[in-house]
Amino acid sequence: MNIENIVNSKVYALFDWIYKLLMLNLIWIGFTIGGFVIFSIVPATITVYLILKDTIKGKDVRIFKSFAKIFFSNQYVKSQKLMIILLLFFGIIGFNYYIFANSDILSRFSSIALIIIGIINYIGIMTTIHIFPIFIYFPYLTVRKSIKYAFLFSFSLPIQTILMLIILITSLVLGFLLPFYFFLFGISAVVLLHLYIIRFKYENFNSQGMPLCVENFMN
C-alpha cells in the first residue's frame, strides 16, 4: 500500500480525528487554566467550536496557531460579557436554591420555590448549551440577542437540545468516573458531537448570513 492510499484510508482518518480531538482538548485545558478559568473558559470553548466547525467541513486547520489567534481576537471581549452574564445567572439561581433549601422560615413554600428554581435552571442549561454555537453561526448578534436566540433554539429544536444535554451529562459522568477521559477528550468530543447534531439546522437558519471561519482570524 503506497502512502497516498494510507492517507486516504478510513483508519488514517479515524486516527487523524483522534489526534485533533486530543490536541484541541489539551490546548483548551492549557488556555483555560492559563486564564484562571473564569477569564478564559468561555473564549476557549468558543474557539474549540469554531475550529471543529471548519474541520468538519474538511478545511485544513493548524490547531495551535488558529487557537491562539482566535482566543486573543476581538471575540475575547464579547465572550467575557457572556461569561459575566452566565456567572450572574447561575450564581443567583444557586444562591436562591441554597436559601430555600436551608431556610426553616420558608419551609412551607420551599417545595414550590425549588420547583420554580429547577425549571429556571433547566431553561438556563438548555440556553447555555446553544449559546456557544450561536456565537459561531451568528457572529453579528449582540450578546443579549445571542442569549435570546439560544433560548428560542432550545425550544424550537427540542430533540437536538435533549440529545446535546444527554451527551454533555454522559461526558461529565465519564469525566467523574474516568478522570483521564476529561483530560483527553472531555470537551472536544462533546463539541464535535454537538456540532454534528445541530450544524445543519443552524446553517439553514443562517442561510443569508456568514458564520465565523478560522480564516477570518488568520490575517
Disulfide bonds with the S-S distance in Angstrom:
none
